[in-house]
Amino acid sequence: MAGTDRSKADATLGLAPAPAIILVRPQLGANIGSAARAMLNFGLTELRLVAPRDGWPNEHALKAASGADELIKKARLFDNVPDAIADLDFVLATTARPRDMVKHVYTPEEGARHLKQAMTEGGRPGVLYGAERAGLHNDDIALADAVITAPLNPGFSSLNLGQAVLLLSYEWSRLQDTTPADNLVMNDTRPATKEELGGFFGHLEQALDETGFLLPEEKRPGMVRNIRNMFQRAELTEQEVRTLRGVVAALTLHAERRARERLARESK
């Protein structure tokens, strides 16, 4: 999905503090880049790498980041997990399969809430992600405070690294976002007032009466209610009401002209 504002020199500027994302023994540079792209999409900027298989830096990571270059360039490199999380005080580990450990297991949504709480309390949280082939080692997970497991299809629970990072990054972003769940964009107009709608209904119903559409008379009240309900659900703007009234007027004028032409032909 395209939509990046390329005019912004650094998309990381002005973002609120967020959890660190730690990729443990990632195998492919392209997957590291995809993870960085997913992070920046949702406002996470601190990327840490533990012993990437193909070394670091990696040109494939930069290409796959698709503009999230700052995360790739500023990624911190570590030899092992204990060093990578040494300055953190709350760590979650991601896994797609059960581990024989007594630990809280969170969904991505619930995990994001705990990360938010930790950061709100002045903490330094982070999330561990394992290698593409086998995930985190049990020794890595033992270092975490809790586990995150996404409720995936039990018969096919394989995510690539970028997808896995995106899941939690999205849930983190939702907690920071104040965007309305439903927003009608008005542009240069506004919602129609009830007076404007009433004027339109009267105009339309008069035209329908003249054509005989609202017959028989005993059915007229129900037909009028259905027509009004239909347009009420449309959430019309004042511009749309004016357009609809213009349509009714044009059709009425056309019908009157046709009627006059027919009468003229019949009188000859």
Rosetta blueprint (number, residue, H / E / L):
1 M L
2 A L
3 G L
4 T L
5 D L
6 R L
7 S L
8 K L
9 A L
10 D L
11 A L
12 T L
13 L L
14 G L
15 L L
16 A L
17 P L
18 A L
19 P L
20 A E
21 I E
22 I E
23 L E
24 V E
25 R L
26 P L
27 Q L
28 L L
29 G H
30 A H
31 N H
32 I H
33 G H
34 S H
35 A H
36 A H
37 R H
38 A H
39 M H
40 L H
41 N H
42 F L
43 G L
44 L L
45 T L
46 E L
47 L E
48 R E
49 L E
50 V E
51 A L
52 P L
53 R L
54 D L
55 G L
56 W L
57 P L
58 N L
59 E H
60 H H
61 A H
62 L H
63 K H
64 A H
65 A L
66 S L
67 G L
68 A L
69 D H
70 E H
71 L H
72 I H
73 K H
74 K L
75 A L
76 R E
77 L E
78 F E
79 D L
80 N L
81 V H
82 P H
83 D H
84 A H
85 I L
86 A L
87 D L
88 L L
89 D L
90 F E
91 V E
92 L E
93 A E
94 T E
95 T L
96 A L
97 R L
98 P L
99 R L
100 D L
101 M L
102 V L
103 K L
104 H L
105 V E
106 Y E
107 T L
108 P H
109 E H
110 E H
111 G H
112 A H
113 R H
114 H H
115 L H
116 K H
117 Q H
118 A H
119 M H
120 T H
121 E L
122 G L
123 G L
124 R L
125 P E
126 G E
127 V E
128 L E
129 Y E
130 G L
131 A E
132 E L
133 R L
134 A L
135 G E
136 L L
137 H L
138 N H
139 D H
140 D H
141 I H
142 A L
143 L L
144 A L
145 D L
146 A E
147 V E
148 I E
149 T L
150 A L
151 P L
152 L L
153 N L
154 P L
155 G L
156 F L
157 S L
158 S L
159 L L
160 N L
161 L H
162 G H
163 Q H
164 A H
165 V H
166 L H
167 L H
168 L H
169 S H
170 Y H
171 E H
172 W H
173 S H
174 R H
175 L H
176 Q H
177 D L
178 T L
179 T L
180 P L
181 A L
182 D L
183 N L
184 L L
185 V L
186 M L
187 N L
188 D L
189 T L
190 R L
191 P E
192 A L
193 T L
194 K H
195 E H
196 E H
197 L H
198 G H
199 G H
200 F H
201 F H
202 G H
203 H H
204 L H
205 E H
206 Q H
207 A H
208 L H
209 D H
210 E H
211 T H
212 G L
213 F L
214 L L
215 L L
216 P L
217 E H
218 E H
219 K H
220 R H
221 P H
222 G H
223 M H
224 V H
225 R H
226 N H
227 I H
228 R H
229 N H
230 M H
231 F H
232 Q H
233 R H
234 A L
235 E L
236 L L
237 T E
238 E H
239 Q H
240 E H
241 V H
242 R H
243 T H
244 L H
245 R H
246 G H
247 V H
248 V H
249 A H
250 A H
251 L H
252 T H
253 L H
254 H H
255 A H
256 E H
257 R H
258 R H
259 A H
260 R H
261 E H
262 R H
263 L H
264 A H
265 R H
266 E H
267 S H
268 K L
